C-alpha cells in the first residue's frame, strides 16, 4: 500500500464518473446533468480565481 493510500487527508482530483449506455438520456436527465456540470465548473472557476489572487499577493 502506498503512503498516499494510508493518509485519510490525501487530496485527490475530482473525477466525473460517466456511465456508458446505449439508451439516450431523457430530456429531464440531460438537464440535470447539464446543471451538475455548470455547478462543477463554477466551483472550479472560484478556486482558479482564488489561486490567481494568492499568486498576485505572493510576488
PDBQT receptor file of N, H, CA, C and O in Angstrom, charges set to zero:
ATOM      1  N   UNK A   1       0.847  -1.182   0.000  1.00  0.00    +0.000 N 
ATOM      2  CA  UNK A   1       0.000   0.000   0.000  1.00  0.00    +0.000 C 
ATOM      3  C   UNK A   1       0.892   1.244   0.000  1.00  0.00    +0.000 C 
ATOM      4  O   UNK A   1       1.894   1.304   0.712  1.00  0.00    +0.000 OA
ATOM      5  N   UNK A   2       0.517   2.212  -0.792  1.00  0.00    +0.000 N 
ATOM      6  H   UNK A   2      -0.297   2.164  -1.370  1.00  0.00    +0.000 HD
ATOM      7  CA  UNK A   2       1.346   3.411  -0.890  1.00  0.00    +0.000 C 
ATOM      8  C   UNK A   2       1.084   4.344   0.285  1.00  0.00    +0.000 C 
ATOM      9  O   UNK A   2       0.090   4.213   0.999  1.00  0.00    +0.000 OA
ATOM     10  N   UNK A   3       1.986   5.271   0.463  1.00  0.00    +0.000 N 
ATOM     11  H   UNK A   3       2.794   5.378  -0.117  1.00  0.00    +0.000 HD
ATOM     12  CA  UNK A   3       1.873   6.259   1.546  1.00  0.00    +0.000 C 
ATOM     13  C   UNK A   3       0.605   7.091   1.370  1.00  0.00    +0.000 C 
ATOM     14  O   UNK A   3      -0.065   7.419   2.350  1.00  0.00    +0.000 OA
ATOM     15  N   UNK A   4       0.273   7.436   0.119  1.00  0.00    +0.000 N 
ATOM     16  H   UNK A   4       0.817   7.170  -0.677  1.00  0.00    +0.000 HD
ATOM     17  CA  UNK A   4      -0.908   8.253  -0.138  1.00  0.00    +0.000 C 
ATOM     18  C   UNK A   4      -2.178   7.514   0.290  1.00  0.00    +0.000 C 
ATOM     19  O   UNK A   4      -3.104   8.132   0.815  1.00  0.00    +0.000 OA
ATOM     20  N   UNK A   5      -2.228   6.206   0.071  1.00  0.00    +0.000 N 
ATOM     21  H   UNK A   5      -1.476   5.703  -0.355  1.00  0.00    +0.000 HD
ATOM     22  CA  UNK A   5      -3.399   5.432   0.462  1.00  0.00    +0.000 C 
ATOM     23  C   UNK A   5      -3.585   5.409   1.971  1.00  0.00    +0.000 C 
ATOM     24  O   UNK A   5      -4.712   5.296   2.454  1.00  0.00    +0.000 OA
ATOM     25  N   UNK A   6      -2.493   5.515   2.720  1.00  0.00    +0.000 N 
ATOM     26  H   UNK A   6      -1.578   5.607   2.327  1.00  0.00    +0.000 HD
ATOM     27  CA  UNK A   6      -2.561   5.470   4.172  1.00  0.00    +0.000 C 
ATOM     28  C   UNK A   6      -3.108   6.761   4.774  1.00  0.00    +0.000 C 
ATOM     29  O   UNK A   6      -3.638   6.747   5.885  1.00  0.00    +0.000 OA
ATOM     30  N   UNK A   7      -2.987   7.850   4.069  1.00  0.00    +0.000 N 
ATOM     31  H   UNK A   7      -2.556   7.861   3.166  1.00  0.00    +0.000 HD
ATOM     32  CA  UNK A   7      -3.368   9.147   4.607  1.00  0.00    +0.000 C 
ATOM     33  C   UNK A   7      -4.851   9.421   4.371  1.00  0.00    +0.000 C 
ATOM     34  O   UNK A   7      -5.293   9.448   3.223  1.00  0.00    +0.000 OA
ATOM     35  N   UNK A   8      -5.629   9.626   5.441  1.00  0.00    +0.000 N 
ATOM     36  H   UNK A   8      -5.270   9.604   6.374  1.00  0.00    +0.000 HD
ATOM     37  CA  UNK A   8      -7.048   9.939   5.251  1.00  0.00    +0.000 C 
ATOM     38  C   UNK A   8      -7.259  11.352   4.714  1.00  0.00    +0.000 C 
ATOM     39  O   UNK A   8      -8.353  11.686   4.260  1.00  0.00    +0.000 OA
ATOM     40  N   UNK A   9      -6.221  12.183   4.764  1.00  0.00    +0.000 N 
ATOM     41  H   UNK A   9      -5.332  11.912   5.134  1.00  0.00    +0.000 HD
ATOM     42  CA  UNK A   9      -6.354  13.563   4.318  1.00  0.00    +0.000 C 
ATOM     43  C   UNK A   9      -5.759  13.792   2.933  1.00  0.00    +0.000 C 
ATOM     44  O   UNK A   9      -5.583  14.938   2.517  1.00  0.00    +0.000 OA
ATOM     45  N   UNK A  10      -5.451  12.722   2.221  1.00  0.00    +0.000 N 
ATOM     46  H   UNK A  10      -5.594  11.792   2.559  1.00  0.00    +0.000 HD
ATOM     47  CA  UNK A  10      -4.840  12.905   0.906  1.00  0.00    +0.000 C 
ATOM     48  C   UNK A  10      -5.807  13.625  -0.027  1.00  0.00    +0.000 C 
ATOM     49  O   UNK A  10      -7.020  13.423   0.025  1.00  0.00    +0.000 OA
ATOM     50  N   UNK A  11      -5.248  14.455  -0.864  1.00  0.00    +0.000 N 
ATOM     51  H   UNK A  11      -4.262  14.620  -0.906  1.00  0.00    +0.000 HD
ATOM     52  CA  UNK A  11      -6.047  15.231  -1.808  1.00  0.00    +0.000 C 
ATOM     53  C   UNK A  11      -6.021  14.509  -3.145  1.00  0.00    +0.000 C 
ATOM     54  O   UNK A  11      -4.955  14.228  -3.694  1.00  0.00    +0.000 OA
ATOM     55  N   UNK A  12      -7.195  14.217  -3.655  1.00  0.00    +0.000 N 
ATOM     56  H   UNK A  12      -8.060  14.445  -3.209  1.00  0.00    +0.000 HD
ATOM     57  CA  UNK A  12      -7.286  13.561  -4.957  1.00  0.00    +0.000 C 
ATOM     58  C   UNK A  12      -8.072  14.457  -5.899  1.00  0.00    +0.000 C 
ATOM     59  O   UNK A  12      -8.941  15.206  -5.453  1.00  0.00    +0.000 OA
ATOM     60  N   UNK A  13      -7.785  14.397  -7.181  1.00  0.00    +0.000 N 
ATOM     61  H   UNK A  13      -7.079  13.789  -7.544  1.00  0.00    +0.000 HD
ATOM     62  CA  UNK A  13      -8.519  15.237  -8.127  1.00  0.00    +0.000 C 
ATOM     63  C   UNK A  13      -9.980  14.813  -8.221  1.00  0.00    +0.000 C 
ATOM     64  O   UNK A  13     -10.324  13.650  -8.014  1.00  0.00    +0.000 OA
ATOM     65  N   UNK A  14     -10.822  15.780  -8.537  1.00  0.00    +0.000 N 
ATOM     66  H   UNK A  14     -10.543  16.726  -8.705  1.00  0.00    +0.000 HD
ATOM     67  CA  UNK A  14     -12.238  15.472  -8.730  1.00  0.00    +0.000 C 
ATOM     68  C   UNK A  14     -12.391  14.653  -9.998  1.00  0.00    +0.000 C 
ATOM     69  O   UNK A  14     -11.767  14.942 -11.019  1.00  0.00    +0.000 OA
ATOM     70  N   UNK A  15     -13.211  13.651  -9.925  1.00  0.00    +0.000 N 
ATOM     71  H   UNK A  15     -13.718  13.416  -9.095  1.00  0.00    +0.000 HD
ATOM     72  CA  UNK A  15     -13.436  12.783 -11.075  1.00  0.00    +0.000 C 
ATOM     73  C   UNK A  15     -14.932  12.749 -11.356  1.00  0.00    +0.000 C 
ATOM     74  O   UNK A  15     -15.739  12.540 -10.450  1.00  0.00    +0.000 OA
ATOM     75  N   UNK A  16     -15.290  12.953 -12.602  1.00  0.00    +0.000 N 
ATOM     76  H   UNK A  16     -14.635  13.123 -13.338  1.00  0.00    +0.000 HD
ATOM     77  CA  UNK A  16     -16.681  12.830 -13.017  1.00  0.00    +0.000 C 
ATOM     78  C   UNK A  16     -16.834  11.439 -13.609  1.00  0.00    +0.000 C 
ATOM     79  O   UNK A  16     -16.204  11.111 -14.614  1.00  0.00    +0.000 OA
ATOM     80  N   UNK A  17     -17.667  10.631 -12.989  1.00  0.00    +0.000 N 
ATOM     81  H   UNK A  17     -18.179  10.898 -12.172  1.00  0.00    +0.000 HD
ATOM     82  CA  UNK A  17     -17.883   9.280 -13.476  1.00  0.00    +0.000 C 
ATOM     83  C   UNK A  17     -18.940   9.297 -14.576  1.00  0.00    +0.000 C 
ATOM     84  O   UNK A  17     -19.997   9.910 -14.423  1.00  0.00    +0.000 OA
ATOM     85  N   UNK A  18     -18.654   8.633 -15.661  1.00  0.00    +0.000 N 
ATOM     86  H   UNK A  18     -17.796   8.134 -15.785  1.00  0.00    +0.000 HD
ATOM     87  CA  UNK A  18     -19.575   8.578 -16.789  1.00  0.00    +0.000 C 
ATOM     88  C   UNK A  18     -19.961   7.128 -16.999  1.00  0.00    +0.000 C 
ATOM     89  O   UNK A  18     -19.101   6.253 -17.105  1.00  0.00    +0.000 OA
ATOM     90  N   UNK A  19     -21.232   6.885 -17.058  1.00  0.00    +0.000 N 
ATOM     91  H   UNK A  19     -21.930   7.595 -16.972  1.00  0.00    +0.000 HD
ATOM     92  CA  UNK A  19     -21.711   5.537 -17.311  1.00  0.00    +0.000 C 
ATOM     93  C   UNK A  19     -22.150   5.475 -18.775  1.00  0.00    +0.000 C 
ATOM     94  O   UNK A  19     -23.011   6.241 -19.207  1.00  0.00    +0.000 OA
ATOM     95  N   UNK A  20     -21.556   4.566 -19.523  1.00  0.00    +0.000 N 
ATOM     96  H   UNK A  20     -20.857   3.944 -19.173  1.00  0.00    +0.000 HD
ATOM     97  CA  UNK A  20     -21.902   4.428 -20.924  1.00  0.00    +0.000 C 
ATOM     98  C   UNK A  20     -23.171   3.603 -21.051  1.00  0.00    +0.000 C 
ATOM     99  O   UNK A  20     -23.350   2.599 -20.362  1.00  0.00    +0.000 OA
ATOM    100  N   UNK A  21     -24.046   4.045 -21.942  1.00  0.00    +0.000 N 
ATOM    101  H   UNK A  21     -23.901   4.861 -22.502  1.00  0.00    +0.000 HD
ATOM    102  CA  UNK A  21     -25.303   3.344 -22.142  1.00  0.00    +0.000 C 
ATOM    103  C   UNK A  21     -25.713   3.472 -23.598  1.00  0.00    +0.000 C 
ATOM    104  O   UNK A  21     -25.412   4.466 -24.258  1.00  0.00    +0.000 OA
ATOM    105  N   UNK A  22     -26.400   2.459 -24.085  1.00  0.00    +0.000 N 
ATOM    106  H   UNK A  22     -26.645   1.651 -23.549  1.00  0.00    +0.000 HD
ATOM    107  CA  UNK A  22     -26.888   2.525 -25.462  1.00  0.00    +0.000 C 
ATOM    108  C   UNK A  22     -28.178   3.326 -25.541  1.00  0.00    +0.000 C 
ATOM    109  O   UNK A  22     -28.616   3.697 -26.630  1.00  0.00    +0.000 OA
ATOM    110  N   UNK A  23     -28.787   3.594 -24.387  1.00  0.00    +0.000 N 
ATOM    111  H   UNK A  23     -28.431   3.293 -23.503  1.00  0.00    +0.000 HD
ATOM    112  CA  UNK A  23     -30.034   4.356 -24.371  1.00  0.00    +0.000 C 
ATOM    113  C   UNK A  23     -29.740   5.835 -24.136  1.00  0.00    +0.000 C 
ATOM    114  O   UNK A  23     -28.946   6.177 -23.259  1.00  0.00    +0.000 OA
ATOM    115  N   UNK A  24     -30.376   6.715 -24.917  1.00  0.00    +0.000 N 
ATOM    116  H   UNK A  24     -31.020   6.437 -25.629  1.00  0.00    +0.000 HD
ATOM    117  CA  UNK A  24     -30.160   8.157 -24.697  1.00  0.00    +0.000 C 
ATOM    118  C   UNK A  24     -30.801   8.600 -23.377  1.00  0.00    +0.000 C 
ATOM    119  O   UNK A  24     -31.751   7.985 -22.891  1.00  0.00    +0.000 OA
ATOM    120  N   UNK A  25     -30.263   9.669 -22.819  1.00  0.00    +0.000 N 
ATOM    121  H   UNK A  25     -29.492  10.168 -23.213  1.00  0.00    +0.000 HD
ATOM    122  CA  UNK A  25     -30.823  10.216 -21.585  1.00  0.00    +0.000 C 
ATOM    123  C   UNK A  25     -32.130  10.931 -21.881  1.00  0.00    +0.000 C 
ATOM    124  O   UNK A  25     -32.308  11.507 -22.954  1.00  0.00    +0.000 OA
ATOM    125  N   UNK A  26     -33.029  10.887 -20.932  1.00  0.00    +0.000 N 
ATOM    126  H   UNK A  26     -32.885  10.418 -20.060  1.00  0.00    +0.000 HD
ATOM    127  CA  UNK A  26     -34.276  11.633 -21.069  1.00  0.00    +0.000 C 
ATOM    128  C   UNK A  26     -33.949  13.128 -21.029  1.00  0.00    +0.000 C 
ATOM    129  O   UNK A  26     -32.910  13.517 -20.495  1.00  0.00    +0.000 OA
ATOM    130  N   UNK A  27     -34.823  13.965 -21.587  1.00  0.00    +0.000 N 
ATOM    131  H   UNK A  27     -35.667  13.649 -22.021  1.00  0.00    +0.000 HD
ATOM    132  CA  UNK A  27     -34.574  15.417 -21.537  1.00  0.00    +0.000 C 
ATOM    133  C   UNK A  27     -34.394  15.928 -20.103  1.00  0.00    +0.000 C 
ATOM    134  O   UNK A  27     -33.581  16.820 -19.861  1.00  0.00    +0.000 OA
ATOM    135  N   UNK A  28     -35.148  15.364 -19.155  1.00  0.00    +0.000 N 
ATOM    136  H   UNK A  28     -35.808  14.639 -19.352  1.00  0.00    +0.000 HD
ATOM    137  CA  UNK A  28     -35.020  15.788 -17.759  1.00  0.00    +0.000 C 
ATOM    138  C   UNK A  28     -33.642  15.421 -17.208  1.00  0.00    +0.000 C 
ATOM    139  O   UNK A  28     -33.006  16.220 -16.521  1.00  0.00    +0.000 OA
ATOM    140  N   UNK A  29     -33.191  14.209 -17.514  1.00  0.00    +0.000 N 
ATOM    141  H   UNK A  29     -33.707  13.559 -18.072  1.00  0.00    +0.000 HD
ATOM    142  CA  UNK A  29     -31.882  13.763 -17.039  1.00  0.00    +0.000 C 
ATOM    143  C   UNK A  29     -30.775  14.584 -17.702  1.00  0.00    +0.000 C 
ATOM    144  O   UNK A  29     -29.790  14.933 -17.050  1.00  0.00    +0.000 OA
ATOM    145  N   UNK A  30     -30.929  14.896 -18.993  1.00  0.00    +0.000 N 
ATOM    146  H   UNK A  30     -31.729  14.612 -19.522  1.00  0.00    +0.000 HD
ATOM    147  CA  UNK A  30     -29.940  15.731 -19.682  1.00  0.00    +0.000 C 
ATOM    148  C   UNK A  30     -29.812  17.081 -18.992  1.00  0.00    +0.000 C 
ATOM    149  O   UNK A  30     -28.701  17.567 -18.781  1.00  0.00    +0.000 OA
ATOM    150  N   UNK A  31     -30.932  17.686 -18.642  1.00  0.00    +0.000 N 
ATOM    151  H   UNK A  31     -31.834  17.291 -18.813  1.00  0.00    +0.000 HD
ATOM    152  CA  UNK A  31     -30.898  18.990 -17.981  1.00  0.00    +0.000 C 
ATOM    153  C   UNK A  31     -30.256  18.878 -16.603  1.00  0.00    +0.000 C 
ATOM    154  O   UNK A  31     -29.501  19.760 -16.194  1.00  0.00    +0.000 OA
ATOM    155  N   UNK A  32     -30.551  17.809 -15.895  1.00  0.00    +0.000 N 
ATOM    156  H   UNK A  32     -31.165  17.092 -16.227  1.00  0.00    +0.000 HD
ATOM    157  CA  UNK A  32     -29.945  17.584 -14.578  1.00  0.00    +0.000 C 
ATOM    158  C   UNK A  32     -28.425  17.474 -14.704  1.00  0.00    +0.000 C 
ATOM    159  O   UNK A  32     -27.691  18.067 -13.913  1.00  0.00    +0.000 OA
ATOM    160  N   UNK A  33     -27.959  16.726 -15.686  1.00  0.00    +0.000 N 
ATOM    161  H   UNK A  33     -28.555  16.245 -16.328  1.00  0.00    +0.000 HD
ATOM    162  CA  UNK A  33     -26.518  16.567 -15.898  1.00  0.00    +0.000 C 
ATOM    163  C   UNK A  33     -25.893  17.902 -16.284  1.00  0.00    +0.000 C 
ATOM    164  O   UNK A  33     -24.815  18.243 -15.796  1.00  0.00    +0.000 OA
ATOM    165  N   UNK A  34     -26.557  18.660 -17.155  1.00  0.00    +0.000 N 
ATOM    166  H   UNK A  34     -27.432  18.383 -17.552  1.00  0.00    +0.000 HD
ATOM    167  CA  UNK A  34     -26.039  19.983 -17.538  1.00  0.00    +0.000 C 
ATOM    168  C   UNK A  34     -25.896  20.887 -16.319  1.00  0.00    +0.000 C 
ATOM    169  O   UNK A  34     -24.893  21.586 -16.172  1.00  0.00    +0.000 OA
ATOM    170  N   UNK A  35     -26.900  20.871 -15.448  1.00  0.00    +0.000 N 
ATOM    171  H   UNK A  35     -27.714  20.304 -15.567  1.00  0.00    +0.000 HD
ATOM    172  CA  UNK A  35     -26.858  21.703 -14.243  1.00  0.00    +0.000 C 
ATOM    173  C   UNK A  35     -25.702  21.282 -13.338  1.00  0.00    +0.000 C 
ATOM    174  O   UNK A  35     -24.994  22.132 -12.798  1.00  0.00    +0.000 OA
ATOM    175  N   UNK A  36     -25.511  19.981 -13.172  1.00  0.00    +0.000 N 
ATOM    176  H   UNK A  36     -26.086  19.290 -13.610  1.00  0.00    +0.000 HD
ATOM    177  CA  UNK A  36     -24.400  19.495 -12.350  1.00  0.00    +0.000 C 
ATOM    178  C   UNK A  36     -23.061  19.948 -12.919  1.00  0.00    +0.000 C 
ATOM    179  O   UNK A  36     -22.176  20.366 -12.172  1.00  0.00    +0.000 OA
ATOM    180  N   UNK A  37     -22.910  19.866 -14.234  1.00  0.00    +0.000 N 
ATOM    181  H   UNK A  37     -23.628  19.527 -14.841  1.00  0.00    +0.000 HD
ATOM    182  CA  UNK A  37     -21.656  20.282 -14.874  1.00  0.00    +0.000 C 
ATOM    183  C   UNK A  37     -21.442  21.776 -14.686  1.00  0.00    +0.000 C 
ATOM    184  O   UNK A  37     -20.324  22.208 -14.403  1.00  0.00    +0.000 OA
ATOM    185  N   UNK A  38     -22.507  22.579 -14.840  1.00  0.00    +0.000 N 
ATOM    186  H   UNK A  38     -23.414  22.228 -15.070  1.00  0.00    +0.000 HD
ATOM    187  CA  UNK A  38     -22.382  24.035 -14.627  1.00  0.00    +0.000 C 
ATOM    188  C   UNK A  38     -21.915  24.335 -13.204  1.00  0.00    +0.000 C 
ATOM    189  O   UNK A  38     -21.054  25.192 -13.001  1.00  0.00    +0.000 OA
ATOM    190  N   UNK A  39     -22.477  23.637 -12.223  1.00  0.00    +0.000 N 
ATOM    191  H   UNK A  39     -23.177  22.941 -12.388  1.00  0.00    +0.000 HD
ATOM    192  CA  UNK A  39     -22.087  23.856 -10.826  1.00  0.00    +0.000 C 
ATOM    193  C   UNK A  39     -20.628  23.468 -10.590  1.00  0.00    +0.000 C 
ATOM    194  O   UNK A  39     -19.905  24.170  -9.884  1.00  0.00    +0.000 OA
ATOM    195  N   UNK A  40     -20.200  22.364 -11.175  1.00  0.00    +0.000 N 
ATOM    196  H   UNK A  40     -20.788  21.794 -11.749  1.00  0.00    +0.000 HD
ATOM    197  CA  UNK A  40     -18.802  21.934 -11.037  1.00  0.00    +0.000 C 
ATOM    198  C   UNK A  40     -17.875  22.971 -11.652  1.00  0.00    +0.000 C 
ATOM    199  O   UNK A  40     -16.849  23.312 -11.065  1.00  0.00    +0.000 OA
ATOM    200  N   UNK A  41     -18.226  23.473 -12.827  1.00  0.00    +0.000 N 
ATOM    201  H   UNK A  41     -19.060  23.196 -13.305  1.00  0.00    +0.000 HD
ATOM    202  CA  UNK A  41     -17.381  24.472 -13.490  1.00  0.00    +0.000 C 
ATOM    203  C   UNK A  41     -17.341  25.780 -12.704  1.00  0.00    +0.000 C 
ATOM    204  O   UNK A  41     -16.299  26.433 -12.653  1.00  0.00    +0.000 OA
ATOM    205  N   UNK A  42     -18.465  26.175 -12.086  1.00  0.00    +0.000 N 
ATOM    206  H   UNK A  42     -19.312  25.644 -12.128  1.00  0.00    +0.000 HD
ATOM    207  CA  UNK A  42     -18.469  27.387 -11.261  1.00  0.00    +0.000 C 
ATOM    208  C   UNK A  42     -17.539  27.230 -10.061  1.00  0.00    +0.000 C 
ATOM    209  O   UNK A  42     -16.765  28.135  -9.746  1.00  0.00    +0.000 OA
ATOM    210  N   UNK A  43     -17.619  26.066  -9.386  1.00  0.00    +0.000 N 
ATOM    211  H   UNK A  43     -18.247  25.331  -9.642  1.00  0.00    +0.000 HD
ATOM    212  CA  UNK A  43     -16.737  25.831  -8.238  1.00  0.00    +0.000 C 
ATOM    213  C   UNK A  43     -15.282  25.829  -8.674  1.00  0.00    +0.000 C 
ATOM    214  O   UNK A  43     -14.422  26.389  -7.993  1.00  0.00    +0.000 OA
ATOM    215  N   UNK A  44     -15.007  25.198  -9.810  1.00  0.00    +0.000 N 
ATOM    216  H   UNK A  44     -15.705  24.743 -10.363  1.00  0.00    +0.000 HD
ATOM    217  CA  UNK A  44     -13.635  25.152 -10.312  1.00  0.00    +0.000 C 
ATOM    218  C   UNK A  44     -13.137  26.569 -10.585  1.00  0.00    +0.000 C 
ATOM    219  O   UNK A  44     -12.019  26.917 -10.203  1.00  0.00    +0.000 OA
ATOM    220  N   UNK A  45     -13.955  27.386 -11.241  1.00  0.00    +0.000 N 
ATOM    221  H   UNK A  45     -14.863  27.103 -11.551  1.00  0.00    +0.000 HD
ATOM    222  CA  UNK A  45     -13.549  28.751 -11.556  1.00  0.00    +0.000 C 
ATOM    223  C   UNK A  45     -13.297  29.543 -10.283  1.00  0.00    +0.000 C 
ATOM    224  O   UNK A  45     -12.368  30.350 -10.226  1.00  0.00    +0.000 OA
ATOM    225  N   UNK A  46     -14.114  29.320  -9.268  1.00  0.00    +0.000 N 
ATOM    226  H   UNK A  46     -14.868  28.664  -9.314  1.00  0.00    +0.000 HD
ATOM    227  CA  UNK A  46     -13.926  30.005  -7.985  1.00  0.00    +0.000 C 
ATOM    228  C   UNK A  46     -12.532  29.717  -7.424  1.00  0.00    +0.000 C 
ATOM    229  O   UNK A  46     -11.833  30.630  -6.983  1.00  0.00    +0.000 OA
ATOM    230  N   UNK A  47     -12.135  28.448  -7.444  1.00  0.00    +0.000 N 
ATOM    231  H   UNK A  47     -12.702  27.707  -7.802  1.00  0.00    +0.000 HD
ATOM    232  CA  UNK A  47     -10.823  28.089  -6.899  1.00  0.00    +0.000 C 
ATOM    233  C   UNK A  47      -9.683  28.557  -7.794  1.00  0.00    +0.000 C 
ATOM    234  O   UNK A  47      -8.606  28.884  -7.296  1.00  0.00    +0.000 OA
ATOM    235  N   UNK A  48      -9.901  28.595  -9.098  1.00  0.00    +0.000 N 
ATOM    236  H   UNK A  48     -10.776  28.330  -9.503  1.00  0.00    +0.000 HD
ATOM    237  CA  UNK A  48      -8.889  29.142 -10.004  1.00  0.00    +0.000 C 
ATOM    238  C   UNK A  48      -8.695  30.623  -9.696  1.00  0.00    +0.000 C 
ATOM    239  O   UNK A  48      -7.563  31.103  -9.623  1.00  0.00    +0.000 OA
ATOM    240  N   UNK A  49      -9.795  31.343  -9.516  1.00  0.00    +0.000 N 
ATOM    241  H   UNK A  49     -10.714  30.953  -9.575  1.00  0.00    +0.000 HD
ATOM    242  CA  UNK A  49      -9.706  32.770  -9.184  1.00  0.00    +0.000 C 
ATOM    243  C   UNK A  49      -8.995  32.985  -7.850  1.00  0.00    +0.000 C 
ATOM    244  O   UNK A  49      -8.178  33.896  -7.720  1.00  0.00    +0.000 OA
ATOM    245  N   UNK A  50      -9.305  32.147  -6.858  1.00  0.00    +0.000 N 
ATOM    246  H   UNK A  50      -9.970  31.407  -6.964  1.00  0.00    +0.000 HD
ATOM    247  CA  UNK A  50      -8.618  32.256  -5.568  1.00  0.00    +0.000 C 
ATOM    248  C   UNK A  50      -7.122  32.027  -5.726  1.00  0.00    +0.000 C 
ATOM    249  O   UNK A  50      -6.315  32.769  -5.166  1.00  0.00    +0.000 OA
ATOM    250  N   UNK A  51      -6.757  31.016  -6.475  1.00  0.00    +0.000 N 
ATOM    251  H   UNK A  51      -7.413  30.413  -6.930  1.00  0.00    +0.000 HD
ATOM    252  CA  UNK A  51      -5.340  30.708  -6.671  1.00  0.00    +0.000 C 
ATOM    253  C   UNK A  51      -4.632  31.854  -7.380  1.00  0.00    +0.000 C 
ATOM    254  O   UNK A  51      -3.509  32.208  -7.021  1.00  0.00    +0.000 OA
ATOM    255  N   UNK A  52      -5.274  32.429  -8.370  1.00  0.00    +0.000 N 
ATOM    256  H   UNK A  52      -6.186  32.141  -8.662  1.00  0.00    +0.000 HD
ATOM    257  CA  UNK A  52      -4.659  33.557  -9.083  1.00  0.00    +0.000 C 
ATOM    258  C   UNK A  52      -4.479  34.747  -8.154  1.00  0.00    +0.000 C 
ATOM    259  O   UNK A  52      -3.462  35.438  -8.220  1.00  0.00    +0.000 OA
ATOM    260  N   UNK A  53      -5.449  34.989  -7.296  1.00  0.00    +0.000 N 
ATOM    261  H   UNK A  53      -6.275  34.427  -7.243  1.00  0.00    +0.000 HD
ATOM    262  CA  UNK A  53      -5.344  36.083  -6.337  1.00  0.00    +0.000 C 
ATOM    263  C   UNK A  53      -4.201  35.863  -5.367  1.00  0.00    +0.000 C 
ATOM    264  O   UNK A  53      -3.483  36.806  -5.035  1.00  0.00    +0.000 OA
ATOM    265  N   UNK A  54      -4.021  34.644  -4.912  1.00  0.00    +0.000 N 
ATOM    266  H   UNK A  54      -4.604  33.878  -5.182  1.00  0.00    +0.000 HD
ATOM    267  CA  UNK A  54      -2.930  34.331  -3.996  1.00  0.00    +0.000 C 
ATOM    268  C   UNK A  54      -1.591  34.479  -4.688  1.00  0.00    +0.000 C 
ATOM    269  O   UNK A  54      -0.624  34.924  -4.070  1.00  0.00    +0.000 OA
ATOM    270  N   UNK A  55      -1.514  34.116  -5.954  1.00  0.00    +0.000 N 
ATOM    271  H   UNK A  55      -2.300  33.754  -6.456  1.00  0.00    +0.000 HD
ATOM    272  CA  UNK A  55      -0.256  34.252  -6.684  1.00  0.00    +0.000 C 
ATOM    273  C   UNK A  55       0.135  35.717  -6.812  1.00  0.00    +0.000 C 
ATOM    274  O   UNK A  55       1.312  36.062  -6.703  1.00  0.00    +0.000 OA
ATOM    275  N   UNK A  56      -0.853  36.580  -7.045  1.00  0.00    +0.000 N 
ATOM    276  H   UNK A  56      -1.809  36.300  -7.135  1.00  0.00    +0.000 HD
ATOM    277  CA  UNK A  56      -0.562  38.006  -7.172  1.00  0.00    +0.000 C 
ATOM    278  C   UNK A  56       0.037  38.558  -5.877  1.00  0.00    +0.000 C 
ATOM    279  O   UNK A  56       0.957  39.375  -5.919  1.00  0.00    +0.000 OA
ATOM    280  N   UNK A  57      -0.478  38.118  -4.736  1.00  0.00    +0.000 N 
ATOM    281  H   UNK A  57      -1.226  37.455  -4.703  1.00  0.00    +0.000 HD
ATOM    282  CA  UNK A  57      -0.013  38.649  -3.460  1.00  0.00    +0.000 C 
ATOM    283  C   UNK A  57       1.311  38.049  -3.015  1.00  0.00    +0.000 C 
ATOM    284  O   UNK A  57       1.980  38.617  -2.153  1.00  0.00    +0.000 OA
ATOM    285  N   UNK A  58       1.699  36.928  -3.575  1.00  0.00    +0.000 N 
ATOM    286  H   UNK A  58       1.156  36.466  -4.276  1.00  0.00    +0.000 HD
ATOM    287  CA  UNK A  58       2.950  36.285  -3.176  1.00  0.00    +0.000 C 
ATOM    288  C   UNK A  58       4.168  36.862  -3.884  1.00  0.00    +0.000 C 
ATOM    289  O   UNK A  58       5.296  36.518  -3.530  1.00  0.00    +0.000 OA
ATOM    290  N   UNK A  59       3.978  37.716  -4.859  1.00  0.00    +0.000 N 
ATOM    291  H   UNK A  59       3.062  37.995  -5.146  1.00  0.00    +0.000 HD
ATOM    292  CA  UNK A  59       5.129  38.269  -5.591  1.00  0.00    +0.000 C 
ATOM    293  C   UNK A  59       5.649  39.524  -4.953  1.00  0.00    +0.000 C 
ATOM    294  O   UNK A  59       6.612  40.113  -5.445  1.00  0.00    +0.000 OA
TER     295      UNK A  59
